[in-house]
Amino acid sequence: MTSLQEILNFNEFFVAHKQYEPYITTKYPDKRIVILTCMDTRLVELLPKAMNFRNGDVKIVKSAGAIVNHPFGGIMRSLLVGVHALQADEVYVIGHYDCGMSAVDPDQILTSMKERGISQETLDIINYSGVDLREWLRGFGDVTTSVLKSVDLIRQHPLMPKGIPVHGLVIDPNTGRLDLIQDGSEFL
Ligand SMILES: [Zn+2]
């Protein structure tokens, strides 16, 4: 059975047996918080549990490495929607130790792309269009520096209202321990 079929079978059972009932809530975050964190699989359940968040408590935006890599990209837009349309009034950027994004080698990814059928011509066209693919794919060396960079970008964004604290933290992906890197309320 394919994983898609497995998922659809399970889903039918889930809905039929009303297993969704404990999760019913509204689209507004009860704790008025929007979180930017990494897509790492170890954080899927651990992060909300370690912070005592239940379904409906917070908005969670995820990107590889918890990085905002463009001030007008999709990640930043999601954070702004959280604040302006969905009643969040606090932002948390939560990186983690042992992040896959800290070891990303742009050359390895480009090689993989070519091995999987993406032509050199396509890569050249993208590069000639003003996108430095190597730079775009690059990860970060140090998670603390990377979190601070994202925190700064969000706090100083021209569309982010003043008075919204932007906190920076790093989580241990095994124990869930949080290290505070920057308390955003110090900048209010
Ligand atoms: Zn990560």
Backbone and ligand atoms as CSV (ligand in chain L), in Angstrom:
chain,resi,resn,atom,element,x,y,z
A,1,MET,N,N,0.854,-1.206,0.000
A,1,MET,CA,C,0.000,0.000,0.000
A,1,MET,C,C,0.891,1.258,0.000
A,2,THR,N,N,0.536,2.238,-0.791
A,2,THR,CA,C,1.328,3.473,-0.787
A,2,THR,C,C,1.021,4.263,0.485
A,3,SER,N,N,1.912,5.181,0.849
A,3,SER,CA,C,1.647,5.948,2.060
A,3,SER,C,C,0.414,6.831,1.870
A,4,LEU,N,N,0.178,7.278,0.642
A,4,LEU,CA,C,-1.031,8.085,0.403
A,4,LEU,C,C,-2.284,7.264,0.712
A,5,GLN,N,N,-2.321,6.043,0.237
A,5,GLN,CA,C,-3.493,5.200,0.470
A,5,GLN,C,C,-3.654,4.897,1.963
A,6,GLU,N,N,-2.522,4.624,2.628
A,6,GLU,CA,C,-2.556,4.368,4.068
A,6,GLU,C,C,-3.154,5.562,4.816
A,7,ILE,N,N,-2.705,6.747,4.418
A,7,ILE,CA,C,-3.177,7.966,5.084
A,7,ILE,C,C,-4.673,8.146,4.855
A,8,LEU,N,N,-5.107,7.939,3.615
A,8,LEU,CA,C,-6.527,8.131,3.314
A,8,LEU,C,C,-7.397,7.111,4.053
A,9,ASN,N,N,-6.920,5.883,4.167
A,9,ASN,CA,C,-7.669,4.863,4.913
A,9,ASN,C,C,-7.794,5.247,6.382
A,10,PHE,N,N,-6.656,5.639,6.954
A,10,PHE,CA,C,-6.670,6.040,8.362
A,10,PHE,C,C,-7.614,7.221,8.558
A,11,ASN,N,N,-7.535,8.158,7.616
A,11,ASN,CA,C,-8.318,9.383,7.742
A,11,ASN,C,C,-9.823,9.103,7.780
A,12,GLU,N,N,-10.239,8.162,6.963
A,12,GLU,CA,C,-11.658,7.799,6.931
A,12,GLU,C,C,-12.111,7.311,8.316
A,13,PHE,N,N,-11.260,6.485,8.920
A,13,PHE,CA,C,-11.517,5.949,10.248
A,13,PHE,C,C,-11.540,7.083,11.285
A,14,PHE,N,N,-10.547,7.964,11.190
A,14,PHE,CA,C,-10.391,9.086,12.124
A,14,PHE,C,C,-11.651,9.953,12.156
A,15,VAL,N,N,-12.134,10.300,10.972
A,15,VAL,CA,C,-13.305,11.173,10.886
A,15,VAL,C,C,-14.560,10.418,11.328
A,16,ALA,N,N,-14.709,9.173,10.850
A,16,ALA,CA,C,-15.903,8.389,11.168
A,16,ALA,C,C,-16.039,8.175,12.680
A,17,HIS,N,N,-14.914,8.026,13.369
A,17,HIS,CA,C,-14.955,7.788,14.815
A,17,HIS,C,C,-14.804,9.070,15.638
A,18,LYS,N,N,-14.958,10.199,14.954
A,18,LYS,CA,C,-14.924,11.516,15.609
A,18,LYS,C,C,-13.693,11.706,16.497
A,19,GLN,N,N,-12.564,11.234,16.022
A,19,GLN,CA,C,-11.336,11.397,16.804
A,19,GLN,C,C,-10.814,12.833,16.780
A,20,TYR,N,N,-11.483,13.678,15.990
A,20,TYR,CA,C,-11.088,15.087,15.917
A,20,TYR,C,C,-11.629,15.883,17.100
A,21,GLU,N,N,-12.548,15.331,17.817
A,21,GLU,CA,C,-13.265,16.138,18.816
A,21,GLU,C,C,-12.375,16.825,19.858
A,22,PRO,N,N,-11.326,16.152,20.372
A,22,PRO,CA,C,-10.496,16.854,21.365
A,22,PRO,C,C,-9.737,18.048,20.786
A,23,TYR,N,N,-9.710,18.168,19.448
A,23,TYR,CA,C,-8.881,19.216,18.820
A,23,TYR,C,C,-9.692,20.394,18.326
A,24,ILE,N,N,-10.988,20.369,18.515
A,24,ILE,CA,C,-11.824,21.447,17.979
A,24,ILE,C,C,-11.488,22.771,18.667
A,25,THR,N,N,-11.266,23.799,17.865
A,25,THR,CA,C,-10.909,25.123,18.383
A,25,THR,C,C,-11.208,26.149,17.294
A,26,THR,N,N,-10.757,27.403,17.460
A,26,THR,CA,C,-10.989,28.406,16.420
A,26,THR,C,C,-9.700,28.672,15.659
A,27,LYS,N,N,-9.791,29.532,14.641
A,27,LYS,CA,C,-8.581,29.829,13.876
A,27,LYS,C,C,-7.708,30.860,14.591
A,28,TYR,N,N,-8.209,31.470,15.661
A,28,TYR,CA,C,-7.417,32.479,16.372
A,28,TYR,C,C,-6.597,31.818,17.480
A,29,PRO,N,N,-5.328,32.205,17.613
A,29,PRO,CA,C,-4.483,31.553,18.626
A,29,PRO,C,C,-4.855,32.016,20.033
A,30,ASP,N,N,-5.279,31.099,20.896
A,30,ASP,CA,C,-5.729,31.450,22.246
A,30,ASP,C,C,-4.652,32.184,23.030
A,31,LYS,N,N,-3.383,31.831,22.804
A,31,LYS,CA,C,-2.305,32.498,23.534
A,31,LYS,C,C,-1.709,33.679,22.768
A,32,ARG,N,N,-2.303,34.022,21.657
A,32,ARG,CA,C,-1.921,35.208,20.863
A,32,ARG,C,C,-0.442,35.236,20.529
A,33,ILE,N,N,0.067,34.075,20.140
A,33,ILE,CA,C,1.494,33.954,19.838
A,33,ILE,C,C,1.655,33.365,18.444
A,34,VAL,N,N,2.638,33.893,17.697
A,34,VAL,CA,C,3.025,33.245,16.443
A,34,VAL,C,C,4.491,32.831,16.558
A,35,ILE,N,N,4.755,31.570,16.201
A,35,ILE,CA,C,6.086,30.999,16.352
A,35,ILE,C,C,6.664,30.715,14.973
A,36,LEU,N,N,7.939,31.077,14.791
A,36,LEU,CA,C,8.668,30.615,13.607
A,36,LEU,C,C,9.684,29.600,14.083
A,37,THR,N,N,9.583,28.363,13.590
A,37,THR,CA,C,10.567,27.360,13.976
A,37,THR,C,C,10.952,26.525,12.772
A,38,CYS,N,N,11.773,25.508,13.034
A,38,CYS,CA,C,12.312,24.682,11.951
A,38,CYS,C,C,11.373,23.526,11.637
A,39,MET,N,N,11.479,23.014,10.434
A,39,MET,CA,C,10.639,21.885,10.015
A,39,MET,C,C,11.173,20.547,10.518
A,40,ASP,N,N,12.225,20.561,11.342
A,40,ASP,CA,C,12.829,19.322,11.845
A,40,ASP,C,C,11.769,18.375,12.418
A,41,THR,N,N,11.878,17.102,12.048
A,41,THR,CA,C,10.881,16.108,12.475
A,41,THR,C,C,10.849,15.909,13.988
A,42,ARG,N,N,11.984,16.153,14.670
A,42,ARG,CA,C,12.022,15.932,16.113
A,42,ARG,C,C,11.193,16.963,16.872
A,43,LEU,N,N,10.840,18.063,16.191
A,43,LEU,CA,C,10.127,19.148,16.880
A,43,LEU,C,C,8.609,19.075,16.700
A,44,VAL,N,N,8.140,18.148,15.862
A,44,VAL,CA,C,6.718,18.127,15.508
A,44,VAL,C,C,5.825,18.090,16.757
A,45,GLU,N,N,6.108,17.150,17.661
A,45,GLU,CA,C,5.322,17.089,18.900
A,45,GLU,C,C,6.068,17.694,20.074
A,46,LEU,N,N,7.418,17.530,20.046
A,46,LEU,CA,C,8.213,17.942,21.203
A,46,LEU,C,C,8.086,19.439,21.504
A,47,LEU,N,N,8.152,20.278,20.474
A,47,LEU,CA,C,8.152,21.726,20.726
A,47,LEU,C,C,6.863,22.205,21.405
A,48,PRO,N,N,5.674,21.860,20.876
A,48,PRO,CA,C,4.462,22.299,21.587
A,48,PRO,C,C,4.361,21.730,23.003
A,49,LYS,N,N,4.768,20.458,23.173
A,49,LYS,CA,C,4.689,19.845,24.507
A,49,LYS,C,C,5.638,20.548,25.480
A,50,ALA,N,N,6.865,20.828,25.007
A,50,ALA,CA,C,7.875,21.441,25.876
A,50,ALA,C,C,7.499,22.870,26.252
A,51,MET,N,N,6.594,23.496,25.471
A,51,MET,CA,C,6.191,24.869,25.759
A,51,MET,C,C,4.766,24.929,26.315
A,52,ASN,N,N,4.184,23.766,26.537
A,52,ASN,CA,C,2.832,23.669,27.089
A,52,ASN,C,C,1.767,24.291,26.177
A,53,PHE,N,N,1.888,24.031,24.872
A,53,PHE,CA,C,0.895,24.511,23.921
A,53,PHE,C,C,0.005,23.371,23.476
A,54,ARG,N,N,-1.300,23.663,23.433
A,54,ARG,CA,C,-2.257,22.688,22.935
A,54,ARG,C,C,-2.792,23.158,21.591
A,55,ASN,N,N,-3.544,22.302,20.957
A,55,ASN,CA,C,-4.176,22.670,19.696
A,55,ASN,C,C,-4.968,23.956,19.894
A,56,GLY,N,N,-4.759,24.929,18.990
A,56,GLY,CA,C,-5.505,26.177,19.091
A,56,GLY,C,C,-4.787,27.275,19.852
A,57,ASP,N,N,-3.661,26.944,20.513
A,57,ASP,CA,C,-2.972,27.947,21.327
A,57,ASP,C,C,-2.143,28.931,20.508
A,58,VAL,N,N,-1.415,28.425,19.513
A,58,VAL,CA,C,-0.426,29.265,18.815
A,58,VAL,C,C,-0.442,28.993,17.310
A,59,LYS,N,N,0.016,30.003,16.560
A,59,LYS,CA,C,0.284,29.829,15.133
A,59,LYS,C,C,1.719,29.339,15.009
A,60,ILE,N,N,1.962,28.338,14.203
A,60,ILE,CA,C,3.336,27.892,13.993
A,60,ILE,C,C,3.675,27.964,12.504
A,61,VAL,N,N,4.695,28.759,12.195
A,61,VAL,CA,C,5.209,28.873,10.831
A,61,VAL,C,C,6.524,28.106,10.807
A,62,LYS,N,N,6.713,27.289,9.794
A,62,LYS,CA,C,7.941,26.501,9.758
A,62,LYS,C,C,8.730,26.744,8.478
A,63,SER,N,N,10.040,26.791,8.629
A,63,SER,CA,C,10.905,26.835,7.454
A,63,SER,C,C,12.164,26.063,7.802
A,64,ALA,N,N,12.908,25.632,6.813
A,64,ALA,CA,C,14.160,24.926,7.076
A,64,ALA,C,C,15.087,25.866,7.842
A,65,GLY,N,N,15.429,25.533,9.064
A,65,GLY,CA,C,16.346,26.338,9.846
A,65,GLY,C,C,15.699,27.499,10.591
A,66,ALA,N,N,14.375,27.621,10.556
A,66,ALA,CA,C,13.682,28.763,11.176
A,66,ALA,C,C,14.237,30.087,10.656
A,67,ILE,N,N,14.537,30.105,9.377
A,67,ILE,CA,C,15.169,31.286,8.775
A,67,ILE,C,C,14.138,32.116,8.009
A,68,VAL,N,N,14.197,33.437,8.194
A,68,VAL,CA,C,13.461,34.346,7.307
A,68,VAL,C,C,14.480,34.776,6.274
A,69,ASN,N,N,14.406,34.264,5.072
A,69,ASN,CA,C,15.495,34.626,4.151
A,69,ASN,C,C,15.112,35.701,3.147
A,70,HIS,N,N,13.897,36.213,3.277
A,70,HIS,CA,C,13.531,37.335,2.399
A,70,HIS,C,C,12.519,38.203,3.124
A,71,PRO,N,N,12.756,39.533,3.199
A,71,PRO,CA,C,11.835,40.388,3.951
A,71,PRO,C,C,10.436,40.424,3.337
A,72,PHE,N,N,10.300,40.060,2.055
A,72,PHE,CA,C,8.968,40.036,1.450
A,72,PHE,C,C,8.651,38.663,0.865
A,73,GLY,N,N,9.144,37.631,1.529
A,73,GLY,CA,C,8.843,36.265,1.115
A,73,GLY,C,C,7.679,35.693,1.911
A,74,GLY,N,N,7.400,34.419,1.665
A,74,GLY,CA,C,6.231,33.761,2.260
A,74,GLY,C,C,6.299,33.635,3.769
A,75,ILE,N,N,7.496,33.450,4.318
A,75,ILE,CA,C,7.619,33.289,5.771
A,75,ILE,C,C,7.258,34.595,6.477
A,76,MET,N,N,7.855,35.684,5.981
A,76,MET,CA,C,7.575,36.992,6.590
A,76,MET,C,C,6.096,37.342,6.433
A,77,ARG,N,N,5.532,37.000,5.279
A,77,ARG,CA,C,4.109,37.284,5.060
A,77,ARG,C,C,3.256,36.517,6.076
A,78,SER,N,N,3.622,35.255,6.329
A,78,SER,CA,C,2.856,34.464,7.297
A,78,SER,C,C,2.898,35.109,8.682
A,79,LEU,N,N,4.077,35.578,9.087
A,79,LEU,CA,C,4.197,36.217,10.406
A,79,LEU,C,C,3.349,37.485,10.463
A,80,LEU,N,N,3.371,38.259,9.383
A,80,LEU,CA,C,2.587,39.504,9.355
A,80,LEU,C,C,1.082,39.214,9.370
A,81,VAL,N,N,0.672,38.163,8.678
A,81,VAL,CA,C,-0.746,37.776,8.698
A,81,VAL,C,C,-1.131,37.351,10.117
A,82,GLY,N,N,-0.228,36.611,10.779
A,82,GLY,CA,C,-0.486,36.201,12.162
A,82,GLY,C,C,-0.772,37.396,13.052
A,83,VAL,N,N,0.007,38.456,12.868
A,83,VAL,CA,C,-0.129,39.640,13.722
A,83,VAL,C,C,-1.318,40.513,13.296
A,84,HIS,N,N,-1.437,40.770,11.988
A,84,HIS,CA,C,-2.433,41.747,11.536
A,84,HIS,C,C,-3.825,41.152,11.335
A,85,ALA,N,N,-3.897,39.850,11.062
A,85,ALA,CA,C,-5.216,39.271,10.757
A,85,ALA,C,C,-5.658,38.231,11.772
A,86,LEU,N,N,-4.726,37.674,12.537
A,86,LEU,CA,C,-5.111,36.541,13.379
A,86,LEU,C,C,-4.833,36.773,14.868
A,87,GLN,N,N,-4.680,38.037,15.223
A,87,GLN,CA,C,-4.661,38.447,16.640
A,87,GLN,C,C,-3.430,38.029,17.434
A,88,ALA,N,N,-2.357,37.615,16.774
A,88,ALA,CA,C,-1.140,37.326,17.537
A,88,ALA,C,C,-0.506,38.662,17.930
A,89,ASP,N,N,0.008,38.758,19.157
A,89,ASP,CA,C,0.694,40.000,19.521
A,89,ASP,C,C,2.066,39.728,20.140
A,90,GLU,N,N,2.631,38.590,19.787
A,90,GLU,CA,C,3.968,38.235,20.242
A,90,GLU,C,C,4.553,37.255,19.223
A,91,VAL,N,N,5.846,37.417,18.923
A,91,VAL,CA,C,6.501,36.532,17.946
A,91,VAL,C,C,7.663,35.811,18.621
A,92,TYR,N,N,7.765,34.509,18.400
A,92,TYR,CA,C,8.883,33.712,18.912
A,92,TYR,C,C,9.636,33.106,17.725
A,93,VAL,N,N,10.936,33.332,17.654
A,93,VAL,CA,C,11.764,32.620,16.676
A,93,VAL,C,C,12.520,31.545,17.447
A,94,ILE,N,N,12.297,30.288,17.091
A,94,ILE,CA,C,12.895,29.186,17.855
A,94,ILE,C,C,13.722,28.282,16.943
A,95,GLY,N,N,15.037,28.498,16.970
A,95,GLY,CA,C,15.947,27.602,16.258
A,95,GLY,C,C,16.213,26.390,17.136
A,96,HIS,N,N,17.039,25.477,16.657
A,96,HIS,CA,C,17.373,24.318,17.497
A,96,HIS,C,C,18.801,23.858,17.226
A,97,TYR,N,N,19.364,23.196,18.244
A,97,TYR,CA,C,20.704,22.636,18.101
A,97,TYR,C,C,20.655,21.482,17.110
A,98,ASP,N,N,21.783,21.160,16.508
A,98,ASP,CA,C,21.890,20.026,15.585
A,98,ASP,C,C,20.922,20.184,14.406
A,99,CYS,N,N,20.800,21.406,13.906
A,99,CYS,CA,C,19.863,21.685,12.804
A,99,CYS,C,C,20.476,21.235,11.478
A,100,GLY,N,N,19.667,20.524,10.689
A,100,GLY,CA,C,20.136,20.069,9.384
A,100,GLY,C,C,20.559,21.229,8.502
A,101,MET,N,N,19.951,22.391,8.720
A,101,MET,CA,C,20.222,23.554,7.885
A,101,MET,C,C,21.597,24.151,8.179
A,102,SER,N,N,22.169,23.789,9.338
A,102,SER,CA,C,23.485,24.352,9.647
A,102,SER,C,C,24.571,23.604,8.881
A,103,ALA,N,N,24.236,22.442,8.346
A,103,ALA,CA,C,25.257,21.660,7.653
A,103,ALA,C,C,24.987,21.589,6.154
A,104,VAL,N,N,24.026,22.398,5.692
A,104,VAL,CA,C,23.673,22.311,4.276
A,104,VAL,C,C,24.819,22.778,3.392
A,105,ASP,N,N,25.150,21.935,2.435
A,105,ASP,CA,C,26.210,22.254,1.489
A,105,ASP,C,C,25.552,22.556,0.140
A,106,PRO,N,N,25.556,23.841,-0.266
A,106,PRO,CA,C,24.861,24.207,-1.501
A,106,PRO,C,C,25.346,23.394,-2.711
A,107,ASP,N,N,26.640,23.088,-2.754
A,107,ASP,CA,C,27.155,22.340,-3.905
A,107,ASP,C,C,26.578,20.929,-3.955
A,108,GLN,N,N,26.398,20.335,-2.764
A,108,GLN,CA,C,25.823,18.989,-2.713
A,108,GLN,C,C,24.373,19.015,-3.222
A,109,ILE,N,N,23.632,20.057,-2.849
A,109,ILE,CA,C,22.237,20.157,-3.303
A,109,ILE,C,C,22.179,20.369,-4.820
A,110,LEU,N,N,23.079,21.214,-5.323
A,110,LEU,CA,C,23.097,21.462,-6.772
A,110,LEU,C,C,23.456,20.179,-7.524
A,111,THR,N,N,24.388,19.391,-6.979
A,111,THR,CA,C,24.745,18.111,-7.604
A,111,THR,C,C,23.541,17.181,-7.608
A,112,SER,N,N,22.833,17.117,-6.474
A,112,SER,CA,C,21.647,16.275,-6.394
A,112,SER,C,C,20.595,16.707,-7.414
A,113,MET,N,N,20.420,18.006,-7.570
A,113,MET,CA,C,19.444,18.513,-8.545
A,113,MET,C,C,19.786,18.022,-9.944
A,114,LYS,N,N,21.079,18.098,-10.283
A,114,LYS,CA,C,21.493,17.679,-11.629
A,114,LYS,C,C,21.314,16.172,-11.797
A,115,GLU,N,N,21.648,15.411,-10.749
A,115,GLU,CA,C,21.485,13.950,-10.818
A,115,GLU,C,C,20.016,13.570,-10.971
A,116,ARG,N,N,19.133,14.425,-10.492
A,116,ARG,CA,C,17.713,14.089,-10.554
A,116,ARG,C,C,17.012,14.758,-11.724
A,117,GLY,N,N,17.791,15.155,-12.697
A,117,GLY,CA,C,17.195,15.539,-13.975
A,117,GLY,C,C,17.019,17.027,-14.218
A,118,ILE,N,N,17.500,17.860,-13.300
A,118,ILE,CA,C,17.388,19.297,-13.554
A,118,ILE,C,C,18.622,19.725,-14.354
A,119,SER,N,N,18.366,20.348,-15.497
A,119,SER,CA,C,19.476,20.598,-16.420
A,119,SER,C,C,20.327,21.782,-15.977
A,120,GLN,N,N,21.569,21.763,-16.429
A,120,GLN,CA,C,22.488,22.878,-16.178
A,120,GLN,C,C,21.890,24.159,-16.760
A,121,GLU,N,N,21.194,24.000,-17.899
A,121,GLU,CA,C,20.582,25.163,-18.555
A,121,GLU,C,C,19.579,25.838,-17.610
A,122,THR,N,N,18.771,25.014,-16.922
A,122,THR,CA,C,17.794,25.567,-15.973
A,122,THR,C,C,18.502,26.312,-14.855
A,123,LEU,N,N,19.564,25.700,-14.313
A,123,LEU,CA,C,20.311,26.357,-13.231
A,123,LEU,C,C,20.909,27.671,-13.723
A,124,ASP,N,N,21.435,27.649,-14.967
A,124,ASP,CA,C,22.028,28.868,-15.529
A,124,ASP,C,C,20.986,29.965,-15.682
A,125,ILE,N,N,19.818,29.585,-16.184
A,125,ILE,CA,C,18.756,30.586,-16.387
A,125,ILE,C,C,18.403,31.242,-15.050
A,126,ILE,N,N,18.280,30.413,-14.002
A,126,ILE,CA,C,17.935,30.960,-12.682
A,126,ILE,C,C,19.042,31.892,-12.199
A,127,ASN,N,N,20.282,31.461,-12.362
A,127,ASN,CA,C,21.400,32.319,-11.946
A,127,ASN,C,C,21.442,33.629,-12.741
A,128,TYR,N,N,21.157,33.547,-14.044
A,128,TYR,CA,C,21.181,34.758,-14.865
A,128,TYR,C,C,20.018,35.675,-14.533
A,129,SER,N,N,18.961,35.115,-13.913
A,129,SER,CA,C,17.820,35.974,-13.557
A,129,SER,C,C,18.072,36.753,-12.276
A,130,GLY,N,N,19.279,36.662,-11.764
A,130,GLY,CA,C,19.610,37.458,-10.588
A,130,GLY,C,C,19.477,36.705,-9.280
A,131,VAL,N,N,19.225,35.383,-9.343
A,131,VAL,CA,C,19.164,34.595,-8.116
A,131,VAL,C,C,20.501,33.869,-7.960
A,132,ASP,N,N,21.215,34.160,-6.889
A,132,ASP,CA,C,22.451,33.430,-6.608
A,132,ASP,C,C,22.061,32.136,-5.887
A,133,LEU,N,N,21.940,31.057,-6.670
A,133,LEU,CA,C,21.417,29.802,-6.109
A,133,LEU,C,C,22.238,29.302,-4.928
A,134,ARG,N,N,23.570,29.427,-5.040
A,134,ARG,CA,C,24.433,28.954,-3.953
A,134,ARG,C,C,24.120,29.711,-2.654
A,135,GLU,N,N,23.966,31.013,-2.801
A,135,GLU,CA,C,23.687,31.863,-1.641
A,135,GLU,C,C,22.296,31.539,-1.079
A,136,TRP,N,N,21.350,31.311,-1.987
A,136,TRP,CA,C,19.957,31.060,-1.624
A,136,TRP,C,C,19.815,29.755,-0.846
A,137,LEU,N,N,20.632,28.771,-1.198
A,137,LEU,CA,C,20.539,27.447,-0.573
A,137,LEU,C,C,21.375,27.333,0.696
A,138,ARG,N,N,22.262,28.294,0.889
A,138,ARG,CA,C,23.219,28.179,1.987
A,138,ARG,C,C,22.538,28.126,3.356
A,139,GLY,N,N,23.062,27.315,4.251
A,139,GLY,CA,C,22.538,27.241,5.614
A,139,GLY,C,C,23.233,28.270,6.497
A,140,PHE,N,N,23.434,27.916,7.763
A,140,PHE,CA,C,24.111,28.848,8.656
A,140,PHE,C,C,25.127,28.093,9.486
A,141,GLY,N,N,26.112,28.801,10.009
A,141,GLY,CA,C,27.142,28.153,10.790
A,141,GLY,C,C,26.708,27.978,12.236
A,142,ASP,N,N,26.109,29.023,12.785
A,142,ASP,CA,C,25.832,29.027,14.214
A,142,ASP,C,C,24.363,29.382,14.440
A,143,VAL,N,N,23.646,28.532,15.166
A,143,VAL,CA,C,22.196,28.709,15.291
A,143,VAL,C,C,21.838,29.984,16.065
A,144,THR,N,N,22.663,30.339,17.058
A,144,THR,CA,C,22.381,31.546,17.845
A,144,THR,C,C,22.435,32.790,16.953
A,145,THR,N,N,23.481,32.876,16.136
A,145,THR,CA,C,23.622,34.010,15.223
A,145,THR,C,C,22.453,34.048,14.241
A,146,SER,N,N,22.075,32.877,13.764
A,146,SER,CA,C,21.009,32.808,12.785
A,146,SER,C,C,19.661,33.241,13.383
A,147,VAL,N,N,19.401,32.819,14.625
A,147,VAL,CA,C,18.155,33.216,15.295
A,147,VAL,C,C,18.133,34.737,15.481
A,148,LEU,N,N,19.265,35.289,15.933
A,148,LEU,CA,C,19.327,36.745,16.159
A,148,LEU,C,C,19.093,37.512,14.860
A,149,LYS,N,N,19.608,36.972,13.764
A,149,LYS,CA,C,19.449,37.630,12.467
A,149,LYS,C,C,17.964,37.648,12.068
A,150,SER,N,N,17.284,36.519,12.249
A,150,SER,CA,C,15.855,36.476,11.922
A,150,SER,C,C,15.049,37.384,12.849
A,151,VAL,N,N,15.395,37.374,14.144
A,151,VAL,CA,C,14.707,38.231,15.120
A,151,VAL,C,C,14.832,39.699,14.703
A,152,ASP,N,N,16.042,40.127,14.355
A,152,ASP,CA,C,16.288,41.513,13.935
A,152,ASP,C,C,15.459,41.870,12.711
A,153,LEU,N,N,15.494,40.964,11.736
A,153,LEU,CA,C,14.778,41.240,10.485
A,153,LEU,C,C,13.277,41.414,10.751
A,154,ILE,N,N,12.728,40.558,11.615
A,154,ILE,CA,C,11.283,40.629,11.907
A,154,ILE,C,C,10.971,41.903,12.694
A,155,ARG,N,N,11.782,42.181,13.731
A,155,ARG,CA,C,11.499,43.332,14.583
A,155,ARG,C,C,11.597,44.637,13.803
A,156,GLN,N,N,12.562,44.690,12.872
A,156,GLN,CA,C,12.765,45.944,12.138
A,156,GLN,C,C,11.991,46.000,10.836
A,157,HIS,N,N,11.158,44.999,10.593
A,157,HIS,CA,C,10.410,45.003,9.343
A,157,HIS,C,C,9.466,46.204,9.313
A,158,PRO,N,N,9.435,46.925,8.173
A,158,PRO,CA,C,8.624,48.151,8.122
A,158,PRO,C,C,7.127,47.905,8.322
A,159,LEU,N,N,6.659,46.677,8.116
A,159,LEU,CA,C,5.228,46.406,8.270
A,159,LEU,C,C,4.883,45.756,9.608
A,160,MET,N,N,5.903,45.560,10.456
A,160,MET,CA,C,5.653,44.957,11.773
A,160,MET,C,C,5.403,46.096,12.754
A,161,PRO,N,N,4.222,46.111,13.404
A,161,PRO,CA,C,3.932,47.222,14.316
A,161,PRO,C,C,4.907,47.256,15.488
A,162,LYS,N,N,5.234,48.468,15.932
A,162,LYS,CA,C,6.050,48.605,17.147
A,162,LYS,C,C,5.210,48.080,18.318
A,163,GLY,N,N,5.878,47.578,19.322
A,163,GLY,CA,C,5.113,47.084,20.468
A,163,GLY,C,C,4.850,45.585,20.404
A,164,ILE,N,N,5.286,44.949,19.324
A,164,ILE,CA,C,5.182,43.484,19.234
A,164,ILE,C,C,6.545,42.904,19.636
A,165,PRO,N,N,6.644,42.236,20.795
A,165,PRO,CA,C,7.930,41.657,21.162
A,165,PRO,C,C,8.295,40.490,20.241
A,166,VAL,N,N,9.538,40.456,19.821
A,166,VAL,CA,C,10.043,39.350,18.998
A,166,VAL,C,C,11.145,38.659,19.797
A,167,HIS,N,N,10.861,37.460,20.279
A,167,HIS,CA,C,11.812,36.739,21.124
A,167,HIS,C,C,12.642,35.751,20.302
A,168,GLY,N,N,13.883,35.527,20.737
A,168,GLY,CA,C,14.734,34.533,20.091
A,168,GLY,C,C,15.122,33.438,21.070
A,169,LEU,N,N,14.876,32.177,20.690
A,169,LEU,CA,C,15.227,31.046,21.563
A,169,LEU,C,C,15.844,29.921,20.734
A,170,VAL,N,N,16.540,29.027,21.437
A,170,VAL,CA,C,17.055,27.819,20.791
A,170,VAL,C,C,16.595,26.632,21.631
A,171,ILE,N,N,16.050,25.611,20.966
A,171,ILE,CA,C,15.542,24.437,21.682
A,171,ILE,C,C,16.463,23.232,21.443
A,172,ASP,N,N,16.590,22.415,22.481
A,172,ASP,CA,C,17.321,21.154,22.350
A,172,ASP,C,C,16.360,20.118,21.760
A,173,PRO,N,N,16.663,19.554,20.584
A,173,PRO,CA,C,15.713,18.666,19.910
A,173,PRO,C,C,15.556,17.307,20.587
A,174,ASN,N,N,16.348,17.038,21.636
A,174,ASN,CA,C,16.185,15.780,22.373
A,174,ASN,C,C,15.423,15.976,23.675
A,175,THR,N,N,15.821,16.999,24.437
A,175,THR,CA,C,15.211,17.180,25.758
A,175,THR,C,C,14.111,18.236,25.767
A,176,GLY,N,N,14.061,19.088,24.744
A,176,GLY,CA,C,13.081,20.160,24.723
A,176,GLY,C,C,13.495,21.374,25.554
A,177,ARG,N,N,14.713,21.362,26.120
A,177,ARG,CA,C,15.159,22.508,26.917
A,177,ARG,C,C,15.290,23.750,26.039
A,178,LEU,N,N,14.764,24.881,26.538
A,178,LEU,CA,C,14.842,26.137,25.792
A,178,LEU,C,C,15.949,27.014,26.343
A,179,ASP,N,N,16.779,27.557,25.463
A,179,ASP,CA,C,17.748,28.575,25.868
A,179,ASP,C,C,17.275,29.914,25.323
A,180,LEU,N,N,17.139,30.890,26.216
A,180,LEU,CA,C,16.705,32.220,25.780
A,180,LEU,C,C,17.895,32.958,25.177
A,181,ILE,N,N,17.740,33.405,23.943
A,181,ILE,CA,C,18.815,34.147,23.276
A,181,ILE,C,C,18.523,35.641,23.353
A,182,GLN,N,N,17.261,36.001,23.156
A,182,GLN,CA,C,16.904,37.412,23.248
A,182,GLN,C,C,15.454,37.566,23.714
A,183,ASP,N,N,15.289,38.349,24.774
A,183,ASP,CA,C,13.949,38.660,25.277
A,183,ASP,C,C,13.454,39.904,24.549
A,184,GLY,N,N,12.476,39.725,23.673
A,184,GLY,CA,C,12.022,40.804,22.814
A,184,GLY,C,C,11.415,41.984,23.574
A,185,SER,N,N,10.973,41.763,24.810
A,185,SER,CA,C,10.344,42.864,25.539
A,185,SER,C,C,11.375,43.928,25.912
A,186,GLU,N,N,12.663,43.589,25.863
A,186,GLU,CA,C,13.698,44.597,26.150
A,186,GLU,C,C,13.795,45.662,25.079
A,187,PHE,N,N,13.175,45.405,23.928
A,187,PHE,CA,C,13.272,46.356,22.821
A,187,PHE,C,C,12.017,47.211,22.682
A,188,LEU,N,N,11.066,47.047,23.608
A,188,LEU,CA,C,9.800,47.786,23.461
A,188,LEU,C,C,9.928,49.194,24.014
L,1,ZN,ZN,ZN,16.431,22.459,11.816
